[in-house]
Amino acid sequence: MNPFVFACITPHGSEILEALSDDASLMARTRRSMNSLGHAMHQSAPQVIVVLTPHGTRAEGQFAIANPERLRGTVEHHDHAVVMERLVDRDLARDIAQTALADEVPTALLNYATSEGPLSCMPLDWGAIIPLAFMPEVPVVVINPPRAFEFTPHLRFGASLARAAAQCGKRVGLIASCDWSHTHAETGPYGFHEAAVKLDTQVVACIESGNFEALAAFEPRLIEDAKPDGLWQTLVLAGAIPPHVRRVEVLSYEVPTYFGMICAAVHAPKPDVQP
């Protein structure tokens, strides 16, 4: 069973948003793909969107679920800024946490300042802001998975997430916000490493085939050299949507700067048509 009305793997480079770019052609291919994913999410009419991000508030060794009343953040680039605020679906956030904890997956439910009211607000990170800019403006649940090399908890958390989504009675969308190797260019902040092309080539193949679980077999040395930030979110998605109900469509892959970006849709299976 796939409890999500639509799911996707998205990048989160700032310049995907034209408002943050001085060169609209720089990430044009990815931007077109993001518009397509946003259109599909709009058509699916979610009532809440769960965002898996590598850049949110962390709780080391735990799946950190933001649970304030609101999330608010700013992304700045080239002297431009995009500000976003979203309400949090606190009922679903709590249900996901309770289900994961019952499944013995280490999970933290996070808030700030007061249990409710105007001060109950946490940062919304760029890993969430960039993809959400293309999506319907509905309440969200933002989750930051831990970055460990033991990936079994990510698959288990995904299963807990799916069960909570199925039981909540709402139309739930799911975004795995992922950039890939960050060592494609000597001019980038992490320099160049030949592992970047190697890892990204394998990632594209895994996603195209729908075999997300294969990402868990990557060697730690390869991950450290290539520096992706998408493995952890994609493995949560793998646990949430089992292989037999995945229909994966890779819209694009490109490396316009120093990091790889993949846009992919994960659809529910088409119903059987009876003669």
NORMOSUL-V732783 format. One record per helix or strand of 2 or more residues. SS is the DSSP state (H for helix, E for strand). FROM is the first residue (numbers start at 1). TO is the last residue. If there is no record, write none. Layout:
ss=SS from=FROM to=TO
ss=SS from=FROM to=TO
This chain:
ss=E from=4 to=10
ss=H from=14 to=16
ss=H from=18 to=20
ss=H from=28 to=44
ss=E from=48 to=52
ss=E from=62 to=66
ss=E from=70 to=77
ss=E from=80 to=88
ss=H from=90 to=102
ss=E from=107 to=110
ss=E from=121 to=123
ss=H from=126 to=132
ss=E from=139 to=144
ss=H from=152 to=167
ss=E from=172 to=177
ss=H from=195 to=209
ss=H from=212 to=217
ss=H from=220 to=226
ss=H from=231 to=240
ss=H from=243 to=245
ss=E from=247 to=254
ss=E from=261 to=267
